[in-house]
């Protein structure tokens, strides 16, 4: 059986995190070519090389899901009601992608409602984003590079082997450098909420249940750590580095610390409404995901002519917002 190649085996005392962050592999395009990146056009890049570091696994060492399998939501007997899933609905096609699966695979290439999508999750940054994966008329298939930038997953497309930043969807290395994938609204929500909203929906199941311990969080205690893993950037002021933050995307992005929203229950920013309700477990807390501590369900939408319209947002960590959106001020009270 294929043995998991995963960053998680190094976790997770704070002191060991600091040591790991200080000893990253130096960025070297020539060395990367020898590692199997001969197809990547390293003459094109939009970021400094020294911002890229090894995450441990090699190319595709964390295997993306390319032929996803599903079962009716009503037939599932494995997931607990509070377990987190990425909920996605396109053109009447509703699907749930449990984080207990994506925490081991990070990318699922799928077609939902006729739209080719990449459903992605970076555990180290707690970033869950769905992208439309059609670029210049071609439906790209994505895999994992084994590289990180600001602790965030760097993906690659199998057509050109260009490298893409998961947090932003931007091409950062290769022939697609400078291009951006379109983000699609989705929700990280409890399995119970998804099933109640979409009783006829479907849920992702493992292609091979024996491949991983899919009930387990390999990053036990990570979201209670003092400092992030494999990260050597600056940390945010006035807020714990791994505090959850709701980041609302768009032309005018803004960020609100999750405890602020949790306390208020509902916050309005112009025509955008953010809501918090209990009932979702953290995927990055206890070893058994179903027993993770309460982090709650976040919903964000724009009110248009009195009706809610989904917007792109995610619930990430404060250090991630600080790293990728350094001019954005996180609302802390």
ZAMAR-789810 format. One line per 3 residues: number of its first residue (from 1); their letters; for each residue x, y, z of C-alpha. Coordinates in steps of 0.25 Angstrom, whole numbers, always signed. Layout:
# residues N
NUM = a = X/Y/Z ~ ...
# end
This chain:
# residues 333
1 = xxx = +0/+0/+0 ~ +5/+14/-3 ~ +10/+20/+9
4 = xxx = +5/+35/+12 ~ +15/+45/+10 ~ +11/+57/+18
7 = xxx = +16/+69/+26 ~ +8/+64/+38 ~ +18/+55/+43
10 = xxx = +27/+67/+48 ~ +16/+73/+57 ~ +15/+80/+66
13 = xxx = +22/+86/+78 ~ +24/+101/+76 ~ +39/+100/+78
16 = xxx = +40/+90/+67 ~ +31/+99/+58 ~ +41/+110/+60
19 = xxx = +53/+101/+56 ~ +46/+95/+44 ~ +43/+109/+39
22 = xxx = +57/+113/+40 ~ +62/+102/+32 ~ +55/+102/+19
25 = xxx = +61/+97/+6 ~ +67/+108/-2 ~ +59/+112/-15
28 = xxx = +67/+107/-27 ~ +60/+106/-41 ~ +71/+97/-46
31 = xxx = +70/+88/-34 ~ +54/+87/-36 ~ +56/+84/-51
34 = xxx = +65/+72/-46 ~ +53/+68/-37 ~ +44/+66/-49
37 = xxx = +40/+80/-53 ~ +46/+80/-66 ~ +33/+84/-73
40 = xxx = +31/+97/-64 ~ +36/+110/-71 ~ +44/+116/-60
43 = xxx = +48/+128/-68 ~ +34/+133/-64 ~ +31/+136/-50
46 = xxx = +23/+147/-42 ~ +29/+145/-28 ~ +43/+145/-23
49 = xxx = +49/+131/-23 ~ +53/+131/-8 ~ +38/+132/-4
52 = xxx = +36/+117/-9 ~ +40/+106/+1 ~ +39/+91/+1
55 = xxx = +27/+86/+9 ~ +34/+72/+10 ~ +26/+63/+0
58 = xxx = +31/+62/-14 ~ +22/+66/-26 ~ +9/+59/-25
61 = xxx = +14/+53/-11 ~ +0/+58/-6 ~ -8/+52/-17
64 = xxx = -20/+60/-23 ~ -33/+54/-25 ~ -35/+53/-40
67 = xxx = -47/+43/-41 ~ -56/+47/-29 ~ -66/+37/-24
70 = xxx = -79/+41/-18 ~ -91/+35/-10 ~ -105/+41/-7
73 = xxx = -104/+50/+5 ~ -116/+42/+11 ~ -108/+29/+10
76 = xxx = -95/+33/+18 ~ -93/+27/+31 ~ -78/+31/+34
79 = xxx = -79/+46/+36 ~ -83/+52/+49 ~ -93/+64/+49
82 = xxx = -82/+74/+53 ~ -71/+70/+44 ~ -67/+81/+34
85 = xxx = -70/+79/+19 ~ -68/+89/+7 ~ -82/+91/+2
88 = xxx = -83/+95/-13 ~ -96/+96/-21 ~ -95/+100/-36
91 = xxx = -107/+99/-46 ~ -115/+91/-36 ~ -103/+81/-34
94 = xxx = -100/+81/-19 ~ -88/+73/-14 ~ -81/+72/+0
97 = xxx = -66/+70/+1 ~ -62/+66/+15 ~ -49/+72/+21
100 = xxx = -46/+58/+27 ~ -43/+54/+12 ~ -37/+67/+7
103 = xxx = -28/+69/+19 ~ -20/+57/+12 ~ -22/+61/-3
106 = xxx = -23/+76/-3 ~ -29/+76/-17 ~ -41/+70/-23
109 = xxx = -43/+72/-38 ~ -57/+71/-42 ~ -69/+75/-51
112 = xxx = -81/+81/-43 ~ -93/+85/-50 ~ -85/+84/-63
115 = xxx = -74/+94/-58 ~ -60/+88/-57 ~ -55/+92/-43
118 = xxx = -44/+90/-34 ~ -48/+88/-19 ~ -36/+92/-10
121 = xxx = -32/+92/+4 ~ -19/+96/+10 ~ -18/+90/+25
124 = xxx = -6/+99/+29 ~ -14/+111/+25 ~ -28/+106/+27
127 = xxx = -32/+112/+14 ~ -43/+105/+6 ~ -46/+111/-8
130 = xxx = -53/+106/-20 ~ -47/+110/-34 ~ -53/+109/-48
133 = xxx = -42/+102/-54 ~ -44/+106/-69 ~ -33/+115/-74
136 = xxx = -32/+119/-88 ~ -43/+110/-92 ~ -36/+97/-86
139 = xxx = -41/+90/-74 ~ -28/+89/-66 ~ -25/+77/-56
142 = xxx = -18/+81/-43 ~ -8/+74/-34 ~ +1/+78/-22
145 = xxx = +15/+82/-24 ~ +20/+79/-10 ~ +24/+94/-9
148 = xxx = +19/+105/+0 ~ +19/+120/+0 ~ +15/+127/+13
151 = xxx = +11/+112/+18 ~ +1/+112/+7 ~ -1/+101/-3
154 = xxx = +5/+103/-17 ~ -3/+95/-28 ~ +1/+92/-42
157 = xxx = -6/+89/-55 ~ -3/+77/-62 ~ -4/+83/-76
160 = xxx = +8/+93/-74 ~ +13/+90/-60 ~ +11/+104/-56
163 = xxx = +11/+107/-41 ~ -2/+114/-35 ~ -4/+120/-21
166 = xxx = -16/+113/-15 ~ -19/+125/-6 ~ -20/+135/-18
169 = xxx = -22/+126/-30 ~ -11/+133/-37 ~ -1/+127/-46
172 = xxx = +13/+130/-40 ~ +23/+121/-48 ~ +22/+117/-62
175 = xxx = +15/+120/-75 ~ +2/+124/-67 ~ +9/+133/-58
178 = xxx = +1/+146/-56 ~ -12/+139/-59 ~ -23/+136/-48
181 = xxx = -33/+125/-46 ~ -48/+130/-44 ~ -52/+127/-30
184 = xxx = -66/+121/-28 ~ -74/+123/-15 ~ -75/+112/-6
187 = xxx = -77/+109/+9 ~ -69/+101/+20 ~ -81/+97/+28
190 = xxx = -85/+85/+37 ~ -89/+72/+30 ~ -103/+74/+37
193 = xxx = -105/+87/+31 ~ -101/+83/+17 ~ -110/+70/+18
196 = xxx = -122/+79/+23 ~ -120/+89/+12 ~ -118/+78/+1
199 = xxx = -125/+65/+5 ~ -123/+61/-10 ~ -108/+65/-10
202 = xxx = -96/+56/-11 ~ -84/+55/-3 ~ -70/+51/-6
205 = xxx = -65/+38/-2 ~ -51/+32/-2 ~ -47/+24/-15
208 = xxx = -39/+15/-6 ~ -44/+15/+9 ~ -31/+8/+13
211 = xxx = -22/+18/+7 ~ -22/+28/+19 ~ -28/+28/+33
214 = xxx = -39/+37/+28 ~ -46/+40/+41 ~ -33/+45/+47
217 = xxx = -27/+59/+47 ~ -12/+58/+44 ~ -9/+72/+49
220 = xxx = -14/+69/+63 ~ -14/+82/+72 ~ -9/+91/+60
223 = xxx = -20/+102/+62 ~ -16/+104/+76 ~ -1/+105/+73
226 = xxx = +6/+118/+76 ~ +13/+120/+62 ~ +10/+114/+49
229 = xxx = +17/+102/+42 ~ +28/+104/+31 ~ +26/+119/+32
232 = xxx = +37/+130/+34 ~ +29/+142/+30 ~ +24/+153/+40
235 = xxx = +13/+150/+50 ~ +1/+160/+52 ~ +0/+170/+63
238 = xxx = -10/+169/+74 ~ -16/+155/+70 ~ -11/+141/+71
241 = xxx = -5/+136/+58 ~ -14/+124/+57 ~ -27/+132/+61
244 = xxx = -38/+129/+51 ~ -42/+141/+42 ~ -53/+142/+33
247 = xxx = -47/+148/+20 ~ -57/+153/+10 ~ -52/+154/-4
250 = xxx = -55/+164/-15 ~ -51/+178/-20 ~ -52/+183/-6
253 = xxx = -47/+171/+3 ~ -49/+172/+18 ~ -45/+163/+30
256 = xxx = -52/+161/+43 ~ -47/+152/+54 ~ -56/+140/+57
259 = xxx = -58/+143/+72 ~ -64/+157/+68 ~ -74/+150/+58
262 = xxx = -77/+139/+68 ~ -80/+149/+79 ~ -89/+158/+70
265 = xxx = -96/+147/+63 ~ -98/+156/+51 ~ -90/+167/+45
268 = xxx = -93/+176/+33 ~ -83/+183/+25 ~ -90/+191/+14
271 = xxx = -99/+181/+6 ~ -91/+169/+11 ~ -96/+161/+23
274 = xxx = -88/+151/+32 ~ -94/+141/+41 ~ -89/+131/+51
277 = xxx = -96/+119/+57 ~ -91/+108/+66 ~ -90/+94/+61
280 = xxx = -77/+91/+54 ~ -64/+85/+59 ~ -50/+89/+56
283 = xxx = -43/+80/+46 ~ -30/+84/+52 ~ -32/+82/+67
286 = xxx = -33/+67/+73 ~ -27/+55/+66 ~ -41/+50/+63
289 = xxx = -48/+61/+55 ~ -62/+58/+59 ~ -58/+62/+74
292 = xxx = -51/+75/+70 ~ -55/+88/+78 ~ -66/+97/+73
295 = xxx = -63/+107/+63 ~ -77/+109/+57 ~ -83/+112/+44
298 = xxx = -80/+124/+36 ~ -89/+129/+25 ~ -86/+141/+16
301 = xxx = -95/+147/+6 ~ -98/+160/-2 ~ -113/+166/-1
304 = xxx = -117/+169/-15 ~ -131/+174/-17 ~ -135/+168/-4
307 = xxx = -129/+154/-7 ~ -116/+147/-2 ~ -106/+145/-13
310 = xxx = -94/+137/-9 ~ -80/+143/-9 ~ -66/+137/-8
313 = xxx = -60/+137/+6 ~ -52/+127/+14 ~ -49/+125/+29
316 = xxx = -34/+125/+30 ~ -23/+129/+40 ~ -19/+143/+44
319 = xxx = -4/+140/+40 ~ -9/+136/+26 ~ -17/+149/+24
322 = xxx = -5/+157/+29 ~ +5/+150/+19 ~ -4/+151/+7
325 = xxx = -12/+164/+10 ~ -2/+172/+18 ~ -9/+185/+16
328 = xxx = -22/+179/+21 ~ -26/+182/+36 ~ -33/+171/+43
331 = xxx = -45/+175/+51 ~ -42/+170/+65 ~ -53/+176/+73
# end
